[in-house]
Amino acid sequence: MARYVIRRLLQAIPVLMGATLLIFTVVFALPGDPIASLAGEKRMDPNIVQILRDQYHLNDPLLLQYWYYISGVLFRGDLGTTFARVPVSEFIGSKFQVTLNLAMTALVMEAIIGVGLGLWAALRRGKATDTMILASTLILISVPTLVTGFVLQLWLGVWLKGAVGFEVFPVAGTTGGFKSYLLPGFVLAGTSIAYLTRLTRTSLVETLRSDYIRTATAKGLSRRRVIGRHALRNALIPLITYLGADLGNLMGGAVITETIFNLGGIGNQLYLSVYLREQPVVVGIVTILVLIYIVANLVVDMMYAVLDPRIRYE
């Protein structure tokens, strides 16, 4: 196991370099001068522009610029500095916590609701409950996140507050503490809940058709024991894979949700940085998201051996 973990960590280095090189090339190859844009409509002194371009290595070839960046990340843990001379790590530090809270809230909702509904549908396959759940997930997949966010914001944030006389779900900002993440968390996880529900149902139905399940039932084991100890445990493997990969998707795809609910996370900051041509911030945020993907997939691989002892890593 230890050798497997070390090998996966070594494999993560070229993955990190490849992903960051791609985004670095796209961002820094955009037309225009990011230094000149700092002055807005005013004309900046050419000497100052030249000094700043030298400080940020903008006059160097693109691959050399990338080497300065990736060597700082790998050897010093340095994500660089913004064009306002603020370290990128400090700039996105507080914003990262907001997005992490939002993503983890969405992930927990996704796991509980998605697996629960999928299990319910699988155990009632072909009945009215199964049909209703499948139809609901299809609607959830079809409706864009932007529409879902505004509708729930209106219904549960505004109308419900008017009906009960107090705010149940905050509709903007993070001043409400944990409650501030409930509504945006569900909006962010909506599509993933639908997919996970369908995946759970399919995986469990397929597992219940297996020979060892019929054997366990024939031996007289209770239905609860057959489903909980045998069927569900093996059906969880593809679900764990989906959840692990989806953590990075939730953090990277929070741009719309954070904008709707006015959350100052890295998703909203990523959008603003692209708009304002803050290339170091864009590359820094993407680097963090790539690292989260790598760690999440490593944790998922480790959980395989827990769920299924037959899986071994050499």
C-alpha positions as CSV (number, residue, x, y, z in Angstrom):
1,M,0.0,0.0,0.0
2,A,2.8,2.4,0.9
3,R,4.5,1.9,-2.4
4,Y,1.3,2.4,-4.2
5,V,0.7,5.7,-2.5
6,I,4.3,6.9,-3.2
7,R,3.9,5.9,-6.9
8,R,0.6,7.8,-7.2
9,L,2.2,10.9,-5.6
10,L,5.0,10.7,-8.1
11,Q,2.5,10.3,-10.9
12,A,0.7,13.4,-9.7
13,I,3.7,15.6,-10.5
14,P,3.4,15.4,-14.3
15,V,-0.4,15.6,-14.0
16,L,0.0,18.9,-12.1
17,M,2.6,20.2,-14.5
18,G,0.5,19.3,-17.6
19,A,-2.7,20.9,-16.3
20,T,-1.0,24.0,-15.1
21,L,1.0,24.4,-18.3
22,L,-2.2,24.2,-20.3
23,I,-4.0,26.8,-18.3
24,F,-0.8,28.9,-18.1
25,T,-0.5,28.9,-21.8
26,V,-4.1,29.8,-22.4
27,V,-4.2,32.6,-19.9
28,F,-0.8,34.2,-20.6
29,A,-1.3,33.9,-24.4
30,L,-4.3,36.2,-24.4
31,P,-3.8,39.4,-26.4
32,G,-3.2,42.7,-24.5
33,D,-0.8,43.9,-21.9
34,P,-1.9,43.1,-18.3
35,I,0.5,45.7,-16.9
36,A,-0.9,48.5,-19.0
37,S,-4.4,47.6,-17.9
38,L,-3.5,48.3,-14.3
39,A,-3.6,52.1,-15.0
40,G,-7.1,51.8,-16.5
41,E,-7.8,54.6,-18.9
42,K,-4.7,56.6,-17.8
43,R,-1.4,56.2,-19.6
44,M,1.3,54.6,-17.5
45,D,4.9,55.8,-17.7
46,P,6.7,53.5,-20.2
47,N,9.7,53.1,-17.8
48,I,7.4,51.8,-15.1
49,V,5.7,49.5,-17.5
50,Q,9.1,48.0,-18.5
51,I,10.2,47.6,-14.9
52,L,7.0,45.8,-14.0
53,R,7.2,43.5,-17.1
54,D,10.7,42.6,-16.0
55,Q,9.7,41.9,-12.5
56,Y,6.9,39.5,-13.7
57,H,9.1,38.0,-16.4
58,L,6.6,39.0,-19.1
59,N,9.4,39.8,-21.5
60,D,10.7,36.2,-21.3
61,P,9.5,33.3,-23.5
62,L,6.3,31.6,-22.3
63,L,8.0,28.3,-21.3
64,L,10.6,30.2,-19.2
65,Q,7.8,32.1,-17.5
66,Y,6.1,28.8,-16.8
67,W,9.3,27.4,-15.4
68,Y,9.6,30.3,-12.9
69,Y,6.0,29.6,-11.8
70,I,6.0,25.8,-11.5
71,S,9.4,25.7,-9.8
72,G,8.1,28.1,-7.2
73,V,5.0,25.9,-6.7
74,L,7.0,22.6,-6.5
75,F,10.0,23.7,-4.5
76,R,8.7,26.6,-2.3
77,G,4.9,26.2,-2.3
78,D,4.8,29.7,-3.8
79,L,1.8,30.5,-6.0
80,G,3.3,33.8,-7.1
81,T,2.0,37.3,-6.6
82,T,-0.7,39.4,-8.1
83,F,0.1,42.5,-10.2
84,A,-0.7,44.5,-7.1
85,R,2.2,42.8,-5.3
86,V,-0.1,40.7,-3.1
87,P,0.9,37.0,-2.6
88,V,-1.7,34.9,-4.4
89,S,-1.9,32.5,-1.5
90,E,-2.9,35.3,0.8
91,F,-5.2,36.8,-1.7
92,I,-7.4,33.7,-2.1
93,G,-6.9,32.3,1.4
94,S,-10.1,33.6,3.0
95,K,-12.0,33.1,-0.3
96,F,-10.9,29.5,-0.5
97,Q,-12.5,28.7,2.9
98,V,-15.9,30.0,1.6
99,T,-15.8,27.8,-1.5
100,L,-14.6,24.8,0.6
101,N,-17.5,25.2,3.0
102,L,-19.9,25.5,0.0
103,A,-18.4,22.5,-1.8
104,M,-18.4,20.3,1.4
105,T,-22.0,21.2,2.1
106,A,-23.0,20.3,-1.4
107,L,-21.0,17.1,-1.2
108,V,-22.7,16.0,2.0
109,M,-26.2,16.8,0.6
110,E,-25.3,15.0,-2.6
111,A,-24.2,11.9,-0.7
112,I,-27.2,11.8,1.6
113,I,-29.9,12.7,-0.8
114,G,-28.5,11.0,-3.9
115,V,-27.7,7.7,-2.3
116,G,-30.9,7.8,-0.2
117,L,-33.2,8.4,-3.2
118,G,-31.3,5.9,-5.3
119,L,-31.6,3.2,-2.7
120,W,-35.3,3.9,-2.3
121,A,-35.8,3.8,-6.0
122,A,-33.9,0.6,-6.4
123,L,-35.8,-1.2,-3.7
124,R,-39.1,-0.1,-5.3
125,R,-38.0,-0.7,-8.9
126,G,-40.9,-0.6,-11.4
127,K,-43.3,1.0,-8.8
128,A,-44.8,4.5,-8.7
129,T,-42.1,5.7,-6.3
130,D,-39.3,4.6,-8.6
131,T,-41.0,6.4,-11.6
132,M,-41.5,9.6,-9.6
133,I,-37.9,9.7,-8.4
134,L,-36.6,9.1,-12.0
135,A,-38.8,11.8,-13.3
136,S,-37.7,14.2,-10.6
137,T,-34.0,13.6,-11.4
138,L,-34.7,14.2,-15.1
139,I,-36.2,17.5,-14.3
140,L,-33.4,18.5,-12.0
141,I,-30.8,17.6,-14.7
142,S,-32.8,19.5,-17.4
143,V,-33.2,22.8,-15.5
144,P,-30.0,25.1,-15.6
145,T,-28.3,25.9,-12.3
146,L,-29.0,29.6,-12.9
147,V,-32.7,29.0,-13.1
148,T,-32.7,26.6,-10.1
149,G,-30.8,29.2,-8.0
150,F,-33.1,32.1,-8.7
151,V,-36.3,30.0,-8.2
152,L,-35.2,28.6,-4.9
153,Q,-33.9,32.0,-3.8
154,L,-37.4,33.4,-4.5
155,W,-39.4,30.5,-3.0
156,L,-37.4,29.5,0.1
157,G,-35.6,32.8,0.7
158,V,-38.2,35.4,0.0
159,W,-41.7,33.9,0.0
160,L,-41.0,31.5,2.9
161,K,-39.6,34.3,5.0
162,G,-42.8,36.3,4.3
163,A,-45.0,33.3,5.3
164,V,-43.3,32.3,8.6
165,G,-42.1,35.8,9.6
166,F,-38.4,35.1,9.9
167,E,-35.5,34.2,7.6
168,V,-35.2,30.4,7.2
169,F,-32.7,30.3,4.4
170,P,-30.4,33.4,3.8
171,V,-30.4,34.4,0.2
172,A,-27.1,36.3,0.1
173,G,-23.7,36.5,1.8
174,T,-22.2,34.3,4.6
175,T,-23.3,36.3,7.6
176,G,-25.9,33.6,8.5
177,G,-23.2,31.1,9.3
178,F,-23.9,27.5,8.5
179,K,-27.4,28.3,7.2
180,S,-25.9,30.6,4.6
181,Y,-24.5,27.5,2.7
182,L,-27.7,25.4,2.8
183,L,-29.5,26.9,-0.1
184,P,-26.5,27.5,-2.4
185,G,-25.2,24.1,-1.4
186,F,-28.3,22.4,-2.7
187,V,-28.3,24.5,-5.9
188,L,-24.7,23.6,-6.5
189,A,-25.3,19.9,-5.8
190,G,-28.6,19.7,-7.7
191,T,-27.4,18.2,-10.9
192,S,-24.9,15.9,-9.1
193,I,-27.7,14.7,-6.8
194,A,-29.8,13.7,-9.9
195,Y,-26.9,11.8,-11.5
196,L,-25.9,10.1,-8.2
197,T,-29.5,9.0,-7.6
198,R,-29.6,7.4,-11.0
199,L,-26.1,5.8,-10.5
200,T,-27.1,4.4,-7.1
201,R,-30.3,2.9,-8.4
202,T,-28.5,1.3,-11.4
203,S,-25.6,0.0,-9.4
204,L,-27.8,-1.4,-6.6
205,V,-30.3,-3.0,-9.0
206,E,-27.4,-4.7,-10.9
207,T,-25.9,-5.9,-7.6
208,L,-29.2,-7.3,-6.4
209,R,-29.2,-9.5,-9.5
210,S,-25.8,-11.1,-8.7
211,D,-25.5,-14.8,-7.8
212,Y,-24.1,-14.2,-4.4
213,I,-27.1,-12.1,-3.4
214,R,-29.4,-14.9,-4.4
215,T,-27.3,-17.3,-2.4
216,A,-27.3,-15.1,0.7
217,T,-31.1,-14.8,0.4
218,A,-31.5,-18.6,-0.1
219,K,-29.4,-19.1,3.1
220,G,-32.2,-17.4,5.0
221,L,-30.5,-14.0,5.7
222,S,-32.8,-11.2,6.4
223,R,-33.5,-8.7,3.6
224,R,-31.9,-5.9,5.7
225,R,-28.7,-7.9,6.2
226,V,-28.5,-8.9,2.5
227,I,-28.9,-5.3,1.3
228,G,-26.9,-3.6,4.0
229,R,-24.0,-5.9,4.4
230,H,-23.7,-7.5,0.9
231,A,-25.4,-5.5,-1.8
232,L,-25.0,-1.9,-0.7
233,R,-21.3,-2.4,0.2
234,N,-20.4,-3.5,-3.3
235,A,-22.7,-1.1,-5.0
236,L,-20.9,1.8,-3.2
237,I,-17.7,1.4,-5.2
238,P,-18.8,3.4,-8.3
239,L,-20.6,5.9,-6.0
240,I,-17.4,6.6,-4.1
241,T,-15.6,7.1,-7.4
242,Y,-18.2,9.6,-8.5
243,L,-18.2,11.5,-5.2
244,G,-14.4,11.8,-5.2
245,A,-14.2,13.2,-8.7
246,D,-17.2,15.4,-8.1
247,L,-15.5,17.3,-5.2
248,G,-13.2,19.1,-7.7
249,N,-16.2,19.7,-10.0
250,L,-18.1,21.3,-7.2
251,M,-15.3,23.7,-6.2
252,G,-14.5,24.6,-9.8
253,G,-18.1,24.9,-10.9
254,A,-19.2,27.2,-8.1
255,V,-18.9,30.4,-10.2
256,I,-22.6,30.7,-11.0
257,T,-23.8,29.7,-7.5
258,E,-21.4,32.1,-5.7
259,T,-22.5,34.9,-8.0
260,I,-26.2,34.2,-7.5
261,F,-25.9,34.1,-3.7
262,N,-23.2,36.8,-3.4
263,L,-20.6,34.5,-1.8
264,G,-17.0,35.7,-1.9
265,G,-15.4,32.4,-2.8
266,I,-12.7,31.4,-5.3
267,G,-15.3,30.7,-8.0
268,N,-16.5,34.2,-8.1
269,Q,-12.9,35.4,-7.7
270,L,-11.9,33.2,-10.7
271,Y,-14.5,35.0,-12.9
272,L,-13.4,38.4,-11.7
273,S,-9.7,37.6,-12.3
274,V,-10.4,36.4,-15.8
275,Y,-12.3,39.6,-16.5
276,L,-9.6,41.8,-14.9
277,R,-6.8,39.9,-16.6
278,E,-5.2,38.9,-13.2
279,Q,-3.3,35.9,-14.7
280,P,-1.4,35.0,-11.6
281,V,-4.6,34.6,-9.6
282,V,-6.3,32.5,-12.4
283,V,-3.4,30.1,-12.6
284,G,-3.1,30.0,-8.8
285,I,-6.7,29.0,-8.3
286,V,-6.5,26.4,-11.1
287,T,-3.4,24.9,-9.5
288,I,-5.2,24.5,-6.2
289,L,-8.2,22.9,-7.9
290,V,-5.8,20.4,-9.7
291,L,-4.2,19.5,-6.3
292,I,-7.7,18.9,-4.9
293,Y,-8.6,16.6,-7.8
294,I,-5.3,14.6,-7.2
295,V,-5.8,14.2,-3.5
296,A,-9.5,13.3,-3.8
297,N,-8.7,10.6,-6.4
298,L,-6.0,9.2,-4.1
299,V,-8.4,9.0,-1.2
300,V,-11.0,7.3,-3.4
301,D,-8.4,4.7,-4.4
302,M,-7.6,4.0,-0.7
303,M,-11.2,3.6,0.1
304,Y,-11.6,0.8,-2.5
305,A,-9.6,-1.6,-0.3
306,V,-11.9,-0.7,2.7
307,L,-15.1,-1.4,0.8
308,D,-13.8,-4.5,-1.0
309,P,-11.0,-6.4,0.7
310,R,-10.4,-8.3,-2.6
311,I,-8.9,-5.1,-4.0
312,R,-5.2,-5.0,-3.3
313,Y,-2.5,-2.5,-4.4
314,E,0.9,-3.9,-5.3
